[in-house]
Amino acid sequence: MFNFFKKPKPIQQNTAVLDTERIPKHIGIIMDGNGRWAKKKNLPRTMGHKAGVETIRKILKECNRLGVRYLTLYAFSTENWKRPKDEVSALMTLLVEYLKNELKELHENNVVVNYVGNISKLPEAAQKALNDAKEITRSNTGVQMNLALNYGGREEIVHGVREIAEAVSSGMISLEDITEESFKDYLYTKGQPDPELIIRPSGELRLSNFLLYQGAYSELWFSSINWPDFSEEDLRVAIADYQKRDRRFGGVKSE
């Protein structure tokens, strides 16, 4: 078992050492490249998705070791329904199997399992597995894993607008109460810090509708590595690069 409260140690990255005081609290990852990985190996795409699950296990452990508090994984987008039905069905089955097989260990290691997105369109078995995992781990205080399922950044913003419009209409809040910060309370990531770092493997150079509101000032890190091959070392390299960047948030660099 891995210990989610083990104090992180300085990590040697070639000649650089990660600053354990500046580890991102929230990292988002677009888990891309499962199909490409399978194709290169002349395997069915479903085998790529299964290999991708193994990567989740490794990266979740490493995030805990480094002190990351939130890990949001883009697992299934609102656009992914366009994929072949057998692939979608396999993905949903894999989701249920993952939660069934991993939940005991995740719970024992204090992980909070959460989801972001509109899961009402998922198969009932998937909805039940997600809700059960969320309820069982609700009181845990370790790293929080957000599974982004039937998630789209634009859909999330529209959903938030509808929620806040209802709140205004019912008199719960006034128009003057609506600010950039208060609007975050109507997003799926309510109560969570914005991701400081968003990682996308597989060679694509776009966000693909992922955390559009929350990621306004996220540092982006792209790699040609397909997700099943993404390693703990690759995560550390991404964080090391993040730590070298000057995050000014629209201001000027301090002398």
Residue, then its C-alpha position, 0 to 999 in steps of 0.5 A: m500500500f502507498n502512504f498518502f501522507k508520506k512527506p515528499k522528498p526532494i526529487q532529483q531531475n537530472t541536475a535539477v531538484l523539484d522545489t517541494e514548496r512549489i508543487p502545484k496543488h491542482i494538476g489537470i491531465i488530458m489523457d490522450g493517446n490510448g488509441r495511438w498507442a494501441k495502433k502502434k502495437n497492432l492492438p485493439r483500441t480497447m487495449g490502449h484504454k486498459a493500458g491507460v488505466e495502469t498509467i492512472r494508478k502510477i500517476l496518482k501515486e506519484c501525485n500523492r508522493l509529491g504533495v499534489r492535492y487535486l488531480t483532474l483526469y479528462a476521461f470522457s468528453t461530451e464529444n466522445w459520444k461520437r466514437p464507435k458504440d463498441e468503444v464507448s461501451a468498452l470505456m464505460t465497462l472499464l470505468v466500472e471495473y476500475l472503480k470496483n477493483e481499485l476502490k478498496e485500496l483508494h479508500e484505505n489510502n485516504v483518496v477522495v474519489n470525485y467526478v466532474g461533468n454531467i454523469s446523468k447520461l452515463p449507463e446506470a452501472a457507471q453512475k452507481a459505481l461513481n456515486d458509491a465511490k464518491e460516498i465511500t471516500r467522501s470523508n477522506t482527506g488525502v489527494q482528490m481524484n476528479l474523473a472528468l466524465n461526459y465533461g465539456g468546458r463549454e457545457e460546464i459554463v452553460h450549466g453554471v450560467r443556468e444555475i446562477a440564473e435560477a439563483v437570481s430568479s429565486g432571490m437567493i442572490s442578486l446580480e451584484d453578487i455575481t463575480e468571477e470568484s463567486f461564479k466558481d461556486y456554480l462550476y463542477t469544481k466548486g471549492q477547488p483551486d484552479p489548476e496551476l498546470i495542465i498536461r496533455p500528452s500524445g502530441e496534440l496542442r490544444l485544450s479540447n474543451f477541458l477546464l476552460y474557465q478554471g484554466a484561464y491562467s494554467e501553465l500548459w505542458f505538451s508532450s508527444i508521449n502517448w498516455p499509456d507510456f506517460s511515466e512518473e518521470d514525465l510528470r516530474v519533468a512537467i512540474a520542473d518545467y512549471q517551476k521554471r516559469d514566471r507566473r505574473f497573472g497579467g502583471v510585470k516581472s518583479e526585479 
